[in-house]
C-alpha cells in the first residue's frame, strides 16, 4: 500500500471493524442517481446505471432539483428505468412549484406506468430564498405523504436528518416532523449522509425513544471530491470531522489516492453500522459508478455472474 495512504489511514480508521470480517452479511444496497441536464450527461447516467444494475440494488432513486427544477427529467428517467431495465425506480417528488392537483397527476402517471415507489420530500427553495408553501399545493412532506396515500398504495420513502435539518427549529422539532411523515403513511426514512457512525447511531436511539419503529436507512456519500463535499456539507448542515479533512487534504491532485481513501472510509462506515445490526444502506452515486462499485465489492456485494463463477 502507498506509504502516504498508510499514514492517512492510521489512527481513526484503525479502530474500525475489519473489512475482512467473514461473519458480516452482504448489505442490502440502494442507489441514488441524478437526472441529466444535457445529452452528454444522459449518456453518462445510463452508463452508470448499466454498471450498477448487476449489483441488484433494492431500488434506484432519481433526484429532483432545488426549487422544483428537473421534474420532467426526473419523470423521464424514472419511467425509462421502469420500461427498459429490471431495476425498481423510486422517483423523488416534492411539494415545491406545483398545486396539489398537478402533483397528484404526476403520481397517477407514475402508478399507471408501474412506478410504485416515490421519495416524498418538502423540497428545497431556490438558492437565496426561504421556503414558502405553494398556494394550493402540499405545504409539507407529511401532507404530501398523506396525499399520495389517498391516490394509491405507493411505497413511500421520506428524508431523515441525523444532524437536524438546517431550517428546523430544534432537533426535537425535526424528530417530530419525521414522526409525522411516517405516521402519515411513509414506508421508510432515508437519512442525510453523515461521516461519523456514532452520529447515525445516536439518531436511531432518539428515533426509538420517540416511538419511531419504521425502517431508517443510512445514507452514504462517498467522498469523490473533498472540496465539493465540504462545500455541500456546509450548506446542508453535515459535520465534516477533522479526521476526514486530514484524510483527504492534498488529494485534489491525486485522484487515485482520494478514491482509495473514499472506498475504505465508506466501507468501514458501513461495517461499523453493520456491527450494530444495521444492514441496509442508500448510496449517493453522483452518476459516477466506479467508486460505488468498488465499495460494494469491498462489502461483498458482487454481480451475480461473479458469485456464480
C-alpha positions as CSV (number, residue, x, y, z in Angstrom):
1,X,0.0,0.0,0.0
2,X,1.1,3.5,-0.8
3,X,3.1,5.0,2.2
4,X,1.1,8.2,2.2
5,X,-2.1,6.2,2.3
6,X,-0.8,4.1,5.3
7,X,-0.2,7.4,7.1
8,X,-3.6,8.8,6.2
9,X,-5.5,5.7,7.3
10,X,-3.7,5.4,10.6
11,X,-5.4,6.4,13.8
12,X,-9.1,7.0,13.3
13,X,-9.7,4.1,10.9
14,X,-7.5,1.6,12.8
15,X,-10.2,1.2,15.4
16,X,-13.0,0.3,12.9
17,X,-14.2,-3.2,12.3
18,X,-12.1,-5.1,9.7
19,X,-13.3,-5.1,6.1
20,X,-12.5,-8.7,6.1
21,X,-14.9,-9.9,8.8
22,X,-16.3,-13.1,7.2
23,X,-19.3,-13.1,9.5
24,X,-20.6,-9.8,8.2
25,X,-23.6,-10.3,5.9
26,X,-23.6,-8.7,2.4
27,X,-25.5,-5.5,3.0
28,X,-28.7,-4.6,1.1
29,X,-27.9,-1.6,-1.1
30,X,-29.9,1.0,-3.0
31,X,-28.5,3.8,-5.1
32,X,-29.3,7.4,-5.9
33,X,-28.8,8.9,-9.4
34,X,-29.2,12.5,-10.7
35,X,-31.4,13.2,-13.8
36,X,-29.3,14.5,-16.7
37,X,-29.2,18.1,-17.8
38,X,-27.5,17.6,-21.2
39,X,-27.2,14.8,-23.8
40,X,-23.6,14.1,-22.6
41,X,-24.8,13.8,-19.0
42,X,-27.6,11.5,-20.1
43,X,-25.1,9.2,-21.8
44,X,-23.1,9.1,-18.6
45,X,-26.2,8.4,-16.5
46,X,-27.1,5.3,-18.5
47,X,-23.5,4.1,-18.4
48,X,-23.7,4.5,-14.7
49,X,-27.0,2.5,-14.5
50,X,-25.6,-0.3,-16.7
51,X,-22.6,-0.6,-14.3
52,X,-24.8,-0.6,-11.1
53,X,-27.6,-2.9,-12.4
54,X,-25.7,-6.2,-11.9
55,X,-25.4,-5.4,-8.2
56,X,-29.2,-5.9,-7.9
57,X,-30.0,-2.9,-5.7
58,X,-33.3,-2.8,-3.8
59,X,-34.2,0.3,-5.7
60,X,-32.7,3.3,-7.6
61,X,-33.9,6.7,-6.6
62,X,-33.9,9.6,-9.1
63,X,-33.5,13.1,-7.5
64,X,-35.2,16.5,-8.1
65,X,-33.5,19.8,-8.5
66,X,-33.9,22.7,-5.9
67,X,-37.0,24.8,-6.5
68,X,-38.8,22.0,-8.3
69,X,-36.5,22.1,-11.3
70,X,-35.7,19.0,-13.3
71,X,-39.2,17.5,-12.6
72,X,-39.7,16.5,-16.2
73,X,-36.2,14.9,-16.4
74,X,-36.8,13.1,-13.1
75,X,-40.0,11.7,-14.5
76,X,-38.5,10.7,-17.8
77,X,-35.6,8.9,-16.1
78,X,-37.8,7.0,-13.7
79,X,-40.1,5.9,-16.4
80,X,-37.3,4.8,-18.6
81,X,-35.8,2.8,-15.7
82,X,-39.1,1.1,-15.4
83,X,-39.6,0.4,-19.1
84,X,-36.0,-0.6,-20.1
85,X,-34.5,-2.2,-17.1
86,X,-35.3,-4.7,-14.4
87,X,-34.4,-2.1,-11.7
88,X,-37.0,-0.7,-9.3
89,X,-37.2,3.1,-9.8
90,X,-38.0,5.4,-6.9
91,X,-38.9,8.9,-8.2
92,X,-38.4,11.9,-6.0
93,X,-41.5,14.1,-5.7
94,X,-41.5,17.5,-3.9
95,X,-44.1,20.0,-2.7
96,X,-42.4,22.9,-4.5
97,X,-43.6,24.6,-7.6
98,X,-46.9,22.8,-8.2
99,X,-50.5,22.6,-7.0
100,X,-51.9,19.5,-5.3
101,X,-53.8,18.6,-8.5
102,X,-50.6,18.8,-10.5
103,X,-48.6,16.7,-8.1
104,X,-51.5,14.2,-7.9
105,X,-51.5,13.9,-11.7
106,X,-47.7,13.2,-11.7
107,X,-48.3,10.5,-9.0
108,X,-51.1,8.9,-11.1
109,X,-48.8,8.9,-14.1
110,X,-46.2,7.0,-12.1
111,X,-48.7,4.5,-10.8
112,X,-50.1,3.8,-14.2
113,X,-46.6,3.3,-15.6
114,X,-45.8,0.8,-12.9
115,X,-43.6,3.1,-10.8
116,X,-44.8,2.2,-7.3
117,X,-42.0,3.8,-5.2
118,X,-41.8,7.5,-4.5
119,X,-39.5,9.6,-2.4
120,X,-41.7,12.3,-0.8
121,X,-39.9,15.5,0.1
122,X,-40.8,19.0,1.0
123,X,-38.1,20.2,-1.4
124,X,-35.6,23.0,-1.2
125,X,-36.3,26.5,-2.2
126,X,-34.1,28.1,-4.9
127,X,-30.7,29.3,-3.5
128,X,-31.0,32.6,-1.5
129,X,-34.7,32.3,-0.9
130,X,-36.8,30.9,2.1
131,X,-39.2,28.1,1.7
132,X,-42.8,29.2,1.2
133,X,-45.6,26.6,0.6
134,X,-47.1,26.8,-2.9
135,X,-50.6,28.4,-3.0
136,X,-52.9,25.4,-3.4
137,X,-50.1,22.9,-3.0
138,X,-49.0,20.5,-0.4
139,X,-47.3,22.5,2.4
140,X,-45.0,19.9,3.9
141,X,-43.8,16.4,3.2
142,X,-46.2,14.9,5.7
143,X,-49.1,16.4,3.7
144,X,-47.6,15.1,0.5
145,X,-47.3,11.6,2.0
146,X,-50.9,11.7,3.1
147,X,-52.0,12.9,-0.4
148,X,-50.0,10.1,-2.1
149,X,-51.6,7.5,0.2
150,X,-55.1,8.7,-0.9
151,X,-54.1,8.1,-4.6
152,X,-52.6,4.6,-4.5
153,X,-50.8,2.2,-2.3
154,X,-47.3,3.6,-3.1
155,X,-44.2,2.5,-1.3
156,X,-43.1,5.9,0.1
157,X,-39.6,6.9,1.4
158,X,-39.0,10.2,3.2
159,X,-35.9,12.0,4.4
160,X,-34.4,12.0,7.9
161,X,-31.7,14.2,9.3
162,X,-29.2,12.8,11.9
163,X,-27.8,16.2,12.4
164,X,-31.1,18.1,12.1
165,X,-32.4,19.8,9.0
166,X,-30.8,23.3,8.7
167,X,-34.2,25.1,8.8
168,X,-35.7,23.1,11.7
169,X,-36.4,25.0,14.9
170,X,-34.7,22.3,17.0
171,X,-33.6,18.7,16.9
172,X,-36.8,17.7,18.7
173,X,-39.0,19.6,16.2
174,X,-37.2,17.9,13.4
175,X,-37.8,14.5,15.0
176,X,-41.4,15.3,15.5
177,X,-41.6,16.2,11.8
178,X,-40.1,12.8,10.8
179,X,-42.7,11.1,13.0
180,X,-45.5,13.0,11.3
181,X,-44.3,11.8,7.9
182,X,-44.1,8.2,9.0
183,X,-47.5,8.4,10.8
184,X,-48.9,9.8,7.6
185,X,-48.1,6.6,5.8
186,X,-44.4,6.6,4.7
187,X,-42.8,3.2,4.4
188,X,-39.2,4.1,5.5
189,X,-36.9,7.0,6.0
190,X,-33.5,7.5,4.3
191,X,-31.1,9.7,6.2
192,X,-29.0,12.6,5.1
193,X,-25.4,11.4,4.8
194,X,-23.0,11.8,7.8
195,X,-19.4,10.9,8.4
196,X,-19.4,9.6,12.0
197,X,-21.2,6.3,12.5
198,X,-21.9,7.4,16.1
199,X,-23.9,10.3,14.7
200,X,-26.3,7.9,13.0
201,X,-26.4,5.6,16.0
202,X,-27.4,8.4,18.4
203,X,-30.1,9.5,15.9
204,X,-31.5,6.0,15.7
205,X,-31.6,5.9,19.5
206,X,-33.5,9.1,19.5
207,X,-36.0,7.8,16.9
208,X,-36.7,4.7,19.1
209,X,-37.2,6.9,22.1
210,X,-39.7,8.9,20.1
211,X,-41.7,5.8,19.2
212,X,-40.4,5.6,15.6
213,X,-40.3,2.0,14.5
214,X,-40.3,2.2,10.7
215,X,-37.0,1.3,8.9
216,X,-34.5,4.1,8.8
217,X,-31.9,3.5,6.1
218,X,-28.5,5.3,6.5
219,X,-27.5,7.5,3.5
220,X,-23.8,7.1,2.4
221,X,-22.0,9.7,0.4
222,X,-18.6,8.5,-0.8
223,X,-16.0,11.4,-1.0
224,X,-15.3,11.6,-4.7
225,X,-14.2,15.2,-4.4
226,X,-13.4,16.5,-0.9
227,X,-13.7,20.3,-1.7
228,X,-17.1,19.8,-3.3
229,X,-18.3,17.6,-0.4
230,X,-17.1,20.1,2.1
231,X,-18.9,23.0,0.4
232,X,-22.1,21.0,0.1
233,X,-21.9,19.8,3.7
234,X,-21.7,23.4,5.0
235,X,-24.9,24.2,3.1
236,X,-26.9,21.2,4.4
237,X,-25.7,21.1,8.0
238,X,-23.5,18.0,7.8
239,X,-20.4,18.0,10.1
240,X,-17.1,17.2,8.4
241,X,-14.9,15.9,11.2
242,X,-11.3,16.9,11.4
243,X,-10.1,13.4,10.7
244,X,-12.0,13.5,7.3
245,X,-10.4,16.8,6.4
246,X,-7.0,15.4,7.4
247,X,-7.5,12.2,5.5
248,X,-8.5,13.9,2.2
249,X,-6.3,17.0,2.4
250,X,-3.9,17.3,-0.6
251,X,-5.8,14.6,-2.5
252,X,-7.2,17.0,-5.1
253,X,-4.2,16.4,-7.3
254,X,-4.1,12.7,-6.5
255,X,-7.5,11.3,-7.6
256,X,-6.3,7.7,-7.2
257,X,-5.4,8.3,-3.6
258,X,-8.7,10.1,-3.0
259,X,-10.6,7.1,-4.5
260,X,-8.8,4.5,-2.4
261,X,-9.3,6.5,0.8
262,X,-13.0,7.2,-0.1
263,X,-13.6,3.4,-0.6
264,X,-12.1,2.5,2.7
265,X,-13.9,5.2,4.6
266,X,-17.3,4.4,3.2
267,X,-16.8,0.6,3.5
268,X,-15.7,0.9,7.1
269,X,-18.6,3.2,7.8
270,X,-21.0,0.5,6.6
271,X,-19.2,-2.2,8.5
272,X,-19.3,-0.2,11.8
273,X,-23.1,0.2,11.4
274,X,-23.5,-3.4,10.5
275,X,-21.8,-4.3,13.7
276,X,-24.7,-2.6,15.4
277,X,-27.3,-4.6,13.5
278,X,-28.0,-2.2,10.5
279,X,-27.9,-3.9,7.1
280,X,-29.5,-1.6,4.5
281,X,-27.7,1.4,3.0
282,X,-28.5,4.0,0.4
283,X,-25.6,5.3,-1.7
284,X,-25.4,8.6,-3.5
285,X,-23.6,7.9,-6.7
286,X,-23.5,11.3,-8.4
287,X,-23.7,9.2,-11.6
288,X,-20.2,8.0,-11.0
289,X,-20.4,4.3,-10.7
290,X,-16.7,3.3,-10.2
291,X,-16.5,4.4,-6.6
292,X,-19.8,2.8,-5.7
293,X,-19.0,-0.4,-7.4
294,X,-15.6,-0.6,-5.7
295,X,-17.2,0.0,-2.2
296,X,-19.8,-2.7,-3.0
297,X,-17.0,-5.1,-3.9
298,X,-15.3,-4.5,-0.6
299,X,-18.6,-5.2,1.2
300,X,-19.1,-8.5,-0.7
301,X,-21.8,-7.2,-3.0
302,X,-20.9,-8.7,-6.3
303,X,-22.7,-9.2,-9.6
304,X,-24.5,-12.5,-9.8
305,X,-22.2,-13.6,-12.6
306,X,-19.1,-13.2,-10.4
307,X,-20.8,-15.1,-7.5
308,X,-21.9,-18.0,-9.7
309,X,-18.5,-18.3,-11.5
